[in-house]
Amino acid sequence: MSQNKRSSLGRGLSALMADLQTDEGNATSQPRGNASAVPIEQITPNPDQPRRIFDEAALSELADSIRHRGVIQPLIVRRHPDDENIYQIVAGERRWRAAQLAQLHELPVLVRDFSDAEMLEVAIIENIQRADLNAIDEAASYRQLMTRFGHTQEKLAEALGKSRSHIANFLRLLNLPDQVQDWVREEKLSAGHARALITAENPTALARKIIDKDLSVREVEAMMRERSPKLSRPRQVDEKDADTRALEGDLTATLNMRVRIKHAGTDGGKMEITYRDLEQLDRLCQILAGSA
């Protein structure tokens, strides 16, 4: 990516990696830059923090480490736009939460001049770089970068060091019912289980069966193959070429709605978009009208 074409995502990622090692739990690394000590009551979390679930056991373990060694890796913060005496966390909320459990009175911080957009991008990227981020939150982070900042799958893949297919496959998980997504967040289902359910007629019921019977991903995939010939509606063999399937996947991920393309040779074809509820239908109408 050339300098004149570098996106705000690239700048945010560069700023993050220059100041923060992605392993927040590392208590032996040395702080970078000129860190300042700030009273913990003057630090507030990012209201747009992409991570919604913080593992209590991991926080407790980090708090124990902090009690013995302190917080060596500083938080990345910015001054609150409405109060210069308050700092908003850009990266490092786990350490802030663990420090409260450890009853620390102040924390080391690096103050950076981030805009609202850059702050959100850096926070999202920090979460994506962490290995313990669950598949749904990772997918939601990709979606947020695309919808709020206009990044394409290709741009995300280049900036984050991921393949485009990796990002597309994760985005498709967001087409699953909310209950199934919650089970993935709760680690009752793996990302592999969830991917196998994307094309299921009733993914919620099948997900319950997977959990109750503790089925492996391979068992679920085998079950899906067995179910396909038994569907009440006759299905034609999918003879779509790889480009058409890839286009279907891209459109499905972009719209967050299932898209099917059917060619009719030189006579054209048709594209089917399946919406889940009236809210999705309204959003689709706005997109088609050019007002989204």
N, C-alpha and C positions, 0 to 999 in steps of 0.2 A: 504494500500500500504506500503510495508516494506521499510526501509531506503535504503537497497542496491538495490532496484528496483525502487526507486523514480526517476521519469523522470525529465528532465529540466523544463517541464510544472509545475510539483509539486513544484520545487524550486522557479520558478518564481512567482507562486501564493503565496507561503509562504512569499517570500520577499515583495511582494506587500501588503499583509494583515498585515504584521508586521509594515509597515511604513505609510500606507494610509487607512483612512476610505473610504469606497466606495461612501459615499454621498459627492460629491464634493461641493455641494451647502451649506453645513453646515458651517455657519460662526461663530459658538459659540464653536466648539470643540477645544481642545488644541493641539498644534503641538507636534509631537513625535520626539524624537532624538534631535540632535544639529543642528537646522536649521541655514543656512547662508543667509544673504541678498545679492542678486545679482542684478545688474542693468538690467532692463528689456530688454535693447537692446543687452545684452549678452546671451539671451535665445532664442533658435530657436525651432520650432516644430519638432516632429518626422516625417521624410520624409515618413515613412511607416505607419503613423497613420491610423488605420482601419476605424475610423469614418470619413465619408466624408461630412456629413450634420450636422451643428450646428444650433440649433433653435435660431433665432435672438431675439425673445421675451424673451426666457429663459436667453440668454446671457445678455440682457439689465437688466433684473431683478437681475441677479447675480452681474452685474456692480454696480447697485444701492446699494446693500448690501455691496459691497467692499468699496464704497465711504464712507459709514458710519462706518464700522467696520474693514476695511482692510482685507487682506488675512491672515487668521489665520492658515488654513490648508496648510502646505507647499507643493510645487510641488516636485515630484521625478524626478531627472535629472541625467544625466551622462555627463562627459566631452566629447566634440566633438572629434572624433578620429583624426581629422586633425588640430585642434586648441584648445589647453588646456584652452584658455581664453573664449571659447564659450561653452555653456551648451545645450544639447539636452533634450527635454522633454520626459520623459518616461511615466509619468502619471500626468495629471493635465492641459491638454491643454485648457479646458474650462475656468479655472481660469486665465490662461495666456491671453486668448482672452478677457475675461471680464475685466481684469486689464488694458488692453490697452484702452478699452472703458472708464474706470474710470480714465485714464490718470495717472496711478501710474508710478513711476520712478524705483522702485525695488520690488523684490518679494522674499519671504522666500523659500528656496529650501533645499532639502536633497540630497546630492550627493551620488550616488551609482555606484559601479563598475560593470556595466552590459555589457555583450558581445552583439554583434548585434542580435544574436538569442534570448537571454534573454530579451533584450529591446523590441523586437517585441512581444514576448510571453506575457510579462507583460502588454504592451499596449493593446493587444487583450483582455486579461483577464479582464482588467479594464473596457473596453467597454462592455463586456458581462455581468459583474456584475451590470451595470447600468440598472435601470428598464425602461428607456426611449429609449433604443436602438431599432430601428425598426427591423422587422422580417428578412428583406433581409440582412441588415448589420450584424445581429446576425448570420444568416446562412453563410454569407461570412466569418465571423470570424472563425466559426467552420471549414469551408473548408480550410482556410489559415493555421490553426493549424495542420490539417491533411496532407495537401500537402507539406508544407514547413518543418514540423518537424516530420512527420511520425506517428503522434498520431492516434490511433484507436478511433472509437466511444465509445467503452467501457472505454478506458483510459480517454477520455474527460469527460464522464459522471461521473466517479469516482472523478476526480480532481475538477470538477466544481459543483458537487452536483446536477447534472441533471440526468434524466433518459435517457437511450440509445434511447428510442423511441422518446423522446423530440428532441434530436439532429438529429436523422434520419428524422423526420418530417420536421424540419427546413431546412435541407440540400436539401430535395426534392423541396423546393421552388425555388432553383437555376435552376431547369429545365424549369421554366416558361420563356416566351419571355422577352427580356430586357424591353420592354415598360410596361409590367405588373409589373415587378419588380420595375420599376421607380414609378409607381402609388402606390405601397405599401410603398416605401420610402417616398413619398409625403403624405402618410396617406389618400389617396383617396380610397384605399382598405385596409381592415384589413388582418391580417394573416389568419383568418378563411376564408375570401373570397378567398384568394390566394390558400389555401389548396384545396378548392372545385374545383378549376380550373385546378389542375394538370393533370387530366385525360381527360380534355375537348379537342374536336377536334380543336376548334379555340378559345383558351383562350383569345386572345387579343380582339376579337369581343365581347365575352361574358363579359369581364371586362369593356368594354365601356358601355355595356347595364346596368351592375350593377351600374356604376357611374351615368349614365344618369337618371336611375329610382330610385336610392338610395335604392337598394334592401338590405335586411338583409341577414345574413349568412344562416339562415334557409330557406329563400326564394330561395337562390341560390342553396342550397343542394336539395331542392324539384324540382327545375327546372332541375338540372342534372339528377335526378332520372327519370323525365318525358322524357327527351331527349334520354336516353339509349335505350328504346325499339324501338325508331323511327329512329335509325341510319340505313343508307343504307346498311351497311354490317351486315349480321346476326352474332350474337354473341352467343357463348355457355355460359351456366351458369358456373361461376367460381367455380370450385370444388377443388381448391387448398387448401392444408392444411396450417396451420398457419406457419409452419417452411418454406415452400416454399415461401409464401408471404413475410415473414421476410427477407429471402435471396434475393428476388427480390428487396426489399427496400434497403437493405445494398449495393447491387451491383449498384443500381441506384444512391444512394448517393455517393458512392466511385468513380464511373466513371463520374458522372454528365451527364449521358445519360440514357434514359429509357431502362430497362432490363425486359424481359418477359421470364419465364421458363415454358416449356410445357413438362410434363412427358408423356411417352407412356408405362407405366407399366414396365414390365421386359425387354421391347425392347429398353430402354433408353429414349431419348427425344431430345429436342432442346432448345437452348437459343437464343433469339432475342435481339439484341442491336440496338436501334434507335439513329442515330446521327442527329444533327440539321444542320450542314454545313460541308464543306470540312476541316475546321480547326479541328473540333471534330473528323472527320474521321482520319485525320493525327495523332491526339493524340492517338486515339484508336489503330492505327497500331503500334505506338511506344510502347504502353503498351504491346500489344501482342508479340512484338519483344523483349521485355525485356529491352528497352532502355529509358523508361520514368523515 
